[in-house]
Amino acid sequence: MPNIKSAKKRVRLSRTANARNRAVRSRLRTAVKCFENAENAKTAEVEYRKVQILLDRAATGGLLHQNTVARMKSNLARRVGAMS
């Protein structure tokens, strides 16, 4: 445990950020799994929109890099197109 006041604050802040990031990442993974389990193109399209929103939020919040998000969205869009 740190002794310096700013280090203690840093520990608190990093704990809350870690919990928030873990929750966002978990929601994102769950949404991707729902997309992958979509049975037809229409449901896949709806799930893709949900995943897309979550990915953009993750990029805005700094959880994922913008290029990583762009690549994931591109791959998912390609899979939606293949289902149609």
Secondary structure, DSSP 8 states (H G I E B T S, - for coil): ---SHHHHHHHHHHHHHHHHHHHHHHHHHHHHHHHHT--SHHHHHHHHHHHHHHHHHHHHTTSS-HHHHHHHHHHHHHHHHHH-
